[in-house]
Amino acid sequence: MRLVLKHVQKRGDTWRYRRKVPGPLREIVGKGELVAPLGGSEQEAIKRYGRVHGAAEQTLADAKLRLAEAQGLIAPRIETPLDRFARTRDAIRELGFDPEAEVSEAEWFRRSAVAERLVAGRPKDPETGYPVEVAPSETALISALHSGLGKPPLPTLEDAKRLYLEDRAKRSKAGELARKKDQQRAQRVVGHIIEALGKNPVLTELRRADARAVHDHMLRVINSPSTVERYLNDTRAIINHALKEMDLGHIANPFAGLEVRRGDESETAKDKRRSLAKAELAAIRTRIDTMSRADDLKHLWRILEGTGCRLAEVTGARTVDVIVDGELPHISVQWHEGRRLKTHSSRRKVPLVGDALEAAKAALKAAGEGALLFSRYGGDSGPTSASAALMKHVRAVVKDRKATVHSLRHTLKDSLRVAGVPKDTQDMILGHASGGVGETYGSDEARLRVATDAMKKAVGA
């Protein structure tokens, strides 16, 4: 067996991970390449690869974030008391002392001598005799050398956000673009909270009144109860994760159970998108077929129209996920390294019938030996690029902004409803959570058979 993994090299009898650091990031990372041992056999290398590769991805992602901050492309990182504590602890360690150890009398004298050397030659205040022009970080270090590091400060919401994103990135196999979106959304959420409270709050000091103030502030500045509800859900997740992982004891999450007022919501979620009429579908399809020079875009639209899948579910599909032979042709929508799913219920097998089946066959033939069904749209930015390309055709035909590529899901749902398909079967096809699906149908094959029959009724295949 030949090991084929990115950034893996064999040197003699050992394997190692070796990856170049992009030029702009080298100063931030502090080295030109990332190197880590993977073991003395292929089995060891395979076993260790995921952890080592994940750590390298995180290192480069953090460096890109810091570079973006330095270039003013995103808001700078908020420095917290825990940041300052960690910086002081690391500085003590670099000076040759153990920051956690008990300080003996002999070591105290050594620490004091080092502290004096740190400010030697600095101008002194004529009244106090203390050095002036000393940076706050130096003051903290000198104090820690003399008096010890002390207990770490309590974590703030910003600290909780970072831990949440770090652990989420470790658990997820999503690409860099998805991680960046997570970071941007978490930054928006925490930014609203800091703006509402006027500070980066210590987690243990948050109260229900603070949560209500954040709720009211978000409703004022965002003016979308649905978005506010998503942001509050994110807030609850961030704080719950911190309460569990930061050993903060049995503290209630002040955002728990906080409901969003919806009295002033003028447009519900289902009003923001609409189905496409038959005439609109026909006109869009004709335009794509005649105006698009890329066959993959034509295949993509036909599959979306005939399956009701989310755009990313199809652009991220691998060729092995598409089964066009046998009694039950389908697309297997599942989580893989190049694409994560919206929810657990999104994992499913979607029937391919009628024109969608023919489009899938054509797409497979065009993909050849490639791993992805749509190689042009299979990367992190693929769904965005595909959406932009398809929306040019949609908007040329339909000016109503509620009509989008996502409208195809609404259109198929309408067809399923008109065909008399039960709601739990609709949910099974579309990847919506439904308590009844698991209770009504047993095996994967049974569910796929029921879904296929329903889809044939809906599209008239």
Phi, psi and omega in degrees: 000136179254126182283121180237092178226144181297139173068021180253134179231151173251126178238107183066240181260008183238159177247147177215158175261124180223124185219129179288142175269126179306144184313308182298342184262352188295322179294323180288315181287330179089011179200164182269346178205158178253122183231135178210140179288144179245353177119182185258008179212165178298320181298316178296318181298316179296319182295321184271344188302313184303314181294314182293315180296319178298319179295321178294317178301317181294319178300314181290323178296318178297319180295320177296322179296316179294324177294318178297322177296315181296329180274000179075016181281332176224165181299139180295154179296134177283126177276129182249165175304325178294326176298312181295321178298314181295321179295319178294317179300316180293323179294320177298318180295321179294334178280358176098009180251154176271112185293340182263348186282155172294139184265117177281170181296319181296318180291327179300320179294321178295318178297318181297320179296319178295318180298320180292323179294330181298329183245013180298136179085356179284148174300149181242149175292124184297334182274315184265335184081000180277149179296146174248178182058041177253125181293151178305323180294324177291321178299317179296320180294315180297318178298318180292326177295320181283315192248357183095161184286327181078186180281147177293146178292161179290144182290149177258176177299323178297318177298319180296320180298316181296316179298318180300313181293320180297312181290325178296319179295325180292322182284328186272150174256017182291159181279184185296321181297318179295320178296321179296320178296319177301315181297316182295319180292316178297323179295320178297316182298307181295325177299319177297320181293315179297320178295321181291320185265348179076015181194165171272100192287146169289134187302317184288350180261355179290136181235169180300324178298324177295317180299318179294324178295320177295316178304311182295319180297314181298319179297325180290314189270336181264321176060033175216102181305325180295317178293319178300318179298319177297317181294322178291325174298318176298317180299315178300318181295318180298313183290318178301318180296318180293319180300326181279318189268342183258010176053052182266007177082191183274079181249133180285145175280114184295346179268356182296131176072009180282112183269146181271130176291130183241011185299330184261006182287116185272343185220119180281169182300319183289342177280341186282342175230156179221166175285166176256135178289160181302319180295321179294316178301315181296318182292319179295315180300316179298318181295316179297317182295326185264330186262332182278130178273351182259120179294329183297327179292323178295315179297318182299313180299317182295322178292317178298316181296324185267353181240335184073014179292156170291151184303314182294335179291330181268317179296332180269003182290140173267161180297329180289345180277349186253113181250113183249356180256168176088188186282333186231073177300145183193167169252128176269108180270111183213162180287133170214175189303328183269357184201126175258163183253159184293314181217168178298323181292347177292338178288118186191173173247119184258123182299144172249113180226158174058226185294327179297323178295317179295321178294320179296320177298317180294321179294319178297318179297319180292328181289334179060234181271004182293156182281330184257144179294320178233088186299328182292334184243017185273350182277186182302320183269005183302309180301322179295315180295317180295319179298316180298318181294317181288323182294334175300320180285318179300312185289334176293334181261317185240118182277339181299121184290347176283349177268116181222180175300323180296342178299338179298327177294318178295322180296315179294322179299319176300318180296320178295319181294315180297327180283359178079021180286130180302152185299321182293330175287321174303313181297322179297319180288318186272350179081032175263150177292136179207124182293339186274343187296309183295333182278333186270323185239145185266268188287167176301319181295320180295317179296318180294323180295315178297317180296321180296315178300319180295318181294321179297321177295319186290319185259359177072029180274000000 
